[in-house]
Amino acid sequence: MDKNSYEQKIQALEAEIKIMKERYQILVETTSAILFEYKPAEDKMIFNYNFPENKARREIDNYHGYMKHSPLVHPDHLKKFMDVLDTASKIPIRGELEYLSKVSTGEFEWHKTYYSSIADANGKVISVLGKIANIHKFATERQKMMHRVETDYLTGLYNKGTATEKISEWLTTNPTSESHLLMIDLDNFKGINDQYGHSFGDEVLRDTASVLTDCFNEDCLIARFGGDEFIVFVQGKSTRQVEVLADNLIQMLSERIIGLESPLKCSIGISSRVYRLDTFEDMFNRADSAMYEAKKKGKGCYVGAQE
């Protein structure tokens, strides 16, 4: 590259940087949000608050050190946030990130940052510019909507469609991991509805969901599959450990569901992952067949699938 071409390239880059700076200044003056500029060489963060009631400017030196001791970002999101900032400080990129932060209200709320790196003629990032919008109301409503879509309205457990999707995804992404599927059917539930009424039956289903949640840890996926049928997907436990959990569930249901003439019982079919390519449908069909074998054996028990 000759000298003239090189100088022209430098001038073009400088002009581009100037335009971006001017655009940022316009945002500072007109956008109702928090504008920021991070200077990697100085490790300095500058916030410009642009709200009708707040026009403050805040500078934080030694930003990395500050975030270690007084993080503005929720601990669960801090690492990802700092990784994104560090990446944007090294290579020219632009993007967006959602996270919990107390930068705008002093309380952890959902925010969305839009950021863009500015590099000099040598490709070195000299500044990271962007804006931060408080999206807490939107994010909260979105979470509520997702919860309504994913869960069973009566019990609060995952519904059939969500459970099928999540278990199928887990099996695909963990092709060699041990897992088990329990198919659980309440015994004589139709009789409960007929004798005590459907409102009482609904209470039994809600109480059953509570017992399931207490019996299985948070790593297990629990769902109401329809009617009085429930499934539990368990990862990382041996077959014997799952059988112990099934025994515990049978006992807990009989002890904790009250108001019935006879203790509540359930029949359980257990299917373990056999083949690497086992699908949810494969495991479900085996567990379902085993559950019906438990019914034939007299109910109130579990049966392991014949693999």
C-alpha distance (Angstrom), angle and dihedral (degrees) to the residues before:
residue distance angle dihedral
M1 . . .
D2 3.82 . .
K3 3.79 123.6 .
N4 3.81 95.5 -102.3
S5 3.80 93.2 50.7
Y6 3.79 90.9 48.0
E7 3.80 92.3 50.2
Q8 3.79 90.6 48.0
K9 3.80 90.1 52.5
I10 3.80 90.8 50.1
Q11 3.78 91.2 49.4
A12 3.80 91.5 49.2
L13 3.80 91.8 51.0
E14 3.78 91.9 47.2
A15 3.79 89.9 50.2
E16 3.80 90.4 49.9
I17 3.81 91.2 50.6
K18 3.80 90.3 48.9
I19 3.80 91.3 51.4
M20 3.81 91.8 49.4
K21 3.80 90.5 49.6
E22 3.79 89.9 50.2
R23 3.80 91.4 49.3
Y24 3.79 89.8 50.2
Q25 3.81 90.6 51.4
I26 3.80 89.8 51.0
L27 3.80 89.0 52.4
V28 3.80 89.8 50.3
E29 3.77 90.1 54.1
T30 3.82 99.7 41.2
T31 3.82 111.7 24.0
S32 3.79 121.0 90.9
A33 3.78 95.9 -140.1
I34 3.79 141.3 73.6
L35 3.79 113.3 -72.5
F36 3.76 119.4 -160.8
E37 3.76 141.0 -171.5
Y38 3.77 121.9 -165.8
K39 3.80 118.7 -163.3
P40 3.81 109.4 -158.2
A41 3.82 96.1 -166.9
E42 3.80 90.7 57.3
D43 3.81 97.6 29.8
K44 3.80 86.3 -130.7
M45 3.80 127.1 148.1
I46 3.79 120.2 -159.7
F47 3.80 120.7 -166.2
N48 3.79 122.4 -166.0
Y49 3.80 111.6 -166.0
N50 3.76 110.3 -153.5
F51 3.79 107.6 -175.0
P52 3.82 127.8 124.3
E53 3.80 90.4 -111.4
N54 3.79 97.3 35.1
K55 3.81 126.2 46.7
A56 3.79 96.4 156.0
R57 3.78 126.5 146.3
R58 3.77 118.1 -147.8
E59 3.79 127.9 -170.3
I60 3.80 122.8 -166.6
D61 3.81 118.0 -168.1
N62 3.81 120.5 -159.4
Y63 3.78 87.9 22.6
H64 3.81 95.4 -179.0
G65 3.80 90.9 53.4
Y66 3.78 91.3 46.0
M67 3.81 92.0 52.2
K68 3.81 90.6 52.7
H69 3.80 93.3 56.7
S70 3.82 104.8 25.4
P71 3.79 105.5 20.1
L72 3.77 117.6 -168.8
V73 3.80 88.2 -162.0
H74 3.80 125.1 72.0
P75 3.83 112.9 -97.6
D76 3.83 91.1 -119.3
H77 3.82 90.5 58.2
L78 3.80 101.3 31.2
K79 3.80 98.7 94.2
K80 3.80 93.9 49.8
F81 3.81 90.7 45.9
M82 3.81 93.4 51.7
D83 3.81 92.1 43.7
V84 3.82 89.9 55.1
L85 3.80 91.4 47.9
D86 3.81 92.0 48.5
T87 3.79 91.7 49.3
A88 3.81 91.9 49.1
S89 3.81 88.0 49.8
K90 3.80 92.3 56.3
I91 3.79 105.5 39.1
P92 3.82 130.8 27.0
I93 3.79 105.9 -102.8
R94 3.76 139.8 138.3
G95 3.76 130.5 -150.6
E96 3.79 147.7 122.2
L97 3.79 136.6 -102.1
E98 3.81 135.4 -166.9
Y99 3.81 119.2 -150.2
L100 3.80 144.8 139.7
S101 3.80 113.3 -89.9
K102 3.80 139.8 158.4
V103 3.79 94.1 -149.9
S104 3.81 94.6 114.2
T105 3.81 106.8 31.9
G106 3.79 107.4 16.4
E107 3.82 89.5 -113.1
F108 3.78 126.8 88.1
E109 3.79 106.7 -94.3
W110 3.79 133.7 154.6
H111 3.81 114.6 -84.5
K112 3.78 134.7 176.1
T113 3.78 121.9 -146.7
Y114 3.79 123.5 -159.3
Y115 3.80 110.4 -163.9
S116 3.79 140.9 177.8
S117 3.80 132.4 -175.9
I118 3.81 123.3 -132.3
A119 3.81 116.6 -152.5
D120 3.78 131.2 -168.3
A121 3.80 126.6 -127.0
N122 3.79 90.3 -77.9
G123 3.78 93.6 53.4
K124 3.81 93.8 -105.8
V125 3.78 114.0 141.8
I126 3.79 109.2 -120.4
S127 3.78 99.1 172.6
V128 3.79 143.4 10.0
L129 3.79 112.9 -147.4
G130 3.75 131.1 -174.0
K131 3.76 150.9 117.8
I132 3.79 133.8 -100.4
A133 3.80 120.6 -144.7
N134 3.80 124.9 -167.6
I135 3.82 104.6 -127.9
H136 3.79 97.3 166.5
K137 3.80 96.6 122.7
F138 3.79 92.2 47.3
A139 3.83 93.8 44.4
T140 3.79 92.5 47.8
E141 3.80 92.1 50.8
R142 3.80 89.6 46.5
Q143 3.81 90.7 52.5
K144 3.80 91.2 49.1
M145 3.78 90.5 50.1
M146 3.81 92.1 48.7
H147 3.80 89.5 48.7
R148 3.80 90.9 53.1
V149 3.81 91.1 48.7
E150 3.81 95.2 46.4
T151 3.79 102.1 41.1
D152 3.78 139.2 66.7
Y153 3.80 109.2 -106.8
L154 3.82 94.5 -138.1
T155 3.80 103.9 45.2
G156 3.80 104.2 20.6
L157 3.81 90.3 -128.1
Y158 3.79 122.7 125.3
N159 3.78 113.4 -76.1
K160 3.80 126.0 -125.6
G161 3.80 96.9 -93.8
T162 3.81 95.3 47.8
A163 3.81 93.1 45.4
T164 3.79 92.3 49.7
E165 3.79 91.5 50.1
K166 3.81 96.2 45.9
I167 3.80 95.4 45.6
S168 3.81 92.1 46.6
E169 3.80 90.3 51.0
W170 3.81 91.9 49.0
L171 3.80 92.6 50.6
T172 3.80 90.5 50.8
T173 3.80 95.6 48.7
N174 3.84 94.4 41.6
P175 3.81 102.7 44.0
T176 3.82 96.9 163.2
S177 3.82 101.9 36.6
E178 3.79 122.5 111.4
S179 3.79 115.7 -113.2
H180 3.79 141.1 162.2
L181 3.79 136.5 -157.5
L182 3.79 123.4 -148.8
M183 3.80 119.9 -159.8
I184 3.82 109.1 -159.5
D185 3.80 124.8 -169.0
L186 3.81 123.0 179.8
D187 3.79 110.9 -125.9
N188 3.82 119.0 -119.8
F189 3.80 92.7 -5.6
K190 3.81 92.4 150.8
G191 3.78 88.0 60.0
I192 3.82 90.0 53.4
N193 3.80 90.7 54.1
D194 3.80 91.8 46.2
Q195 3.81 94.6 47.7
Y196 3.80 102.3 37.0
G197 3.80 103.7 21.8
H198 3.79 133.5 -108.3
S199 3.81 94.8 -81.7
F200 3.79 90.0 59.3
G201 3.80 88.9 44.5
D202 3.80 89.2 55.0
E203 3.82 89.2 52.8
V204 3.81 89.4 52.5
L205 3.81 89.9 52.7
R206 3.81 91.6 49.5
D207 3.80 91.2 47.8
T208 3.81 90.0 48.2
A209 3.80 89.3 53.9
S210 3.81 89.2 52.4
V211 3.81 91.7 50.7
L212 3.81 90.9 49.0
T213 3.79 90.8 51.6
D214 3.80 91.2 50.6
C215 3.80 94.0 45.3
F216 3.81 97.7 49.9
N217 3.79 124.5 48.6
E218 3.79 126.6 -120.2
D219 3.81 92.2 -93.6
C220 3.80 89.6 68.1
L221 3.79 122.3 85.3
I222 3.80 112.4 -131.9
A223 3.79 124.0 -170.7
R224 3.76 142.1 168.1
F225 3.77 103.3 -125.4
G226 3.77 96.3 -169.7
G227 3.80 138.8 -58.0
D228 3.80 107.5 -5.4
E229 3.81 94.6 -21.4
F230 3.79 122.9 110.1
I231 3.79 133.8 177.2
V232 3.79 131.9 -155.1
F233 3.80 122.9 -164.0
V234 3.80 113.7 -157.3
Q235 3.79 126.5 -168.7
G236 3.79 131.6 -168.4
K237 3.81 99.0 16.4
S238 3.79 131.4 109.9
T239 3.77 122.8 -112.9
R240 3.80 90.1 -107.6
Q241 3.80 91.9 52.9
V242 3.79 90.2 52.0
E243 3.81 90.8 49.6
V244 3.81 89.2 53.7
L245 3.81 89.3 51.7
A246 3.80 89.9 50.6
D247 3.82 90.3 52.1
N248 3.81 90.2 48.8
L249 3.79 91.3 50.7
I250 3.81 92.9 51.5
Q251 3.81 90.0 51.2
M252 3.81 95.2 43.9
L253 3.81 92.7 51.1
S254 3.80 92.0 51.2
E255 3.82 91.4 49.3
R256 3.79 103.2 39.3
I257 3.80 105.0 38.7
I258 3.80 102.0 81.2
G259 3.79 135.6 -179.7
L260 3.80 96.2 58.6
E261 3.79 126.6 114.9
S262 3.81 89.6 -130.2
P263 3.83 128.8 28.5
L264 3.79 114.3 -90.2
K265 3.79 112.6 -105.6
C266 3.77 133.7 -171.3
S267 3.79 138.2 -163.7
I268 3.79 117.9 -133.7
G269 3.79 131.9 -163.6
I270 3.80 117.6 -164.3
S271 3.79 123.6 -157.2
S272 3.79 122.2 -175.9
R273 3.76 125.3 -158.6
V274 3.78 107.1 -97.6
Y275 3.77 106.7 168.0
R276 3.78 131.0 38.0
L277 3.80 90.0 -124.0
D278 3.79 94.7 49.3
T279 3.80 109.1 139.2
F280 3.76 128.2 -153.9
E281 3.80 88.8 -103.0
D282 3.84 91.0 53.9
M283 3.80 92.6 52.2
F284 3.79 93.6 41.1
N285 3.81 94.2 51.6
R286 3.80 91.8 50.7
A287 3.81 92.4 46.5
D288 3.81 91.1 47.1
S289 3.80 91.9 51.9
A290 3.81 90.6 47.6
M291 3.81 90.3 50.8
Y292 3.80 90.7 55.8
E293 3.81 88.5 50.3
A294 3.82 87.5 55.4
K295 3.81 88.2 53.3
K296 3.80 90.3 52.2
K297 3.82 90.8 50.0
G298 3.80 90.3 61.0
K299 3.83 103.7 -81.5
G300 3.80 126.5 -103.1
C301 3.81 92.3 81.7
Y302 3.80 143.6 81.5
V303 3.80 131.0 -114.9
G304 3.78 127.2 -163.5
A305 3.79 116.5 -132.1
Q306 3.77 118.7 -106.6
E307 3.79 99.7 -117.0
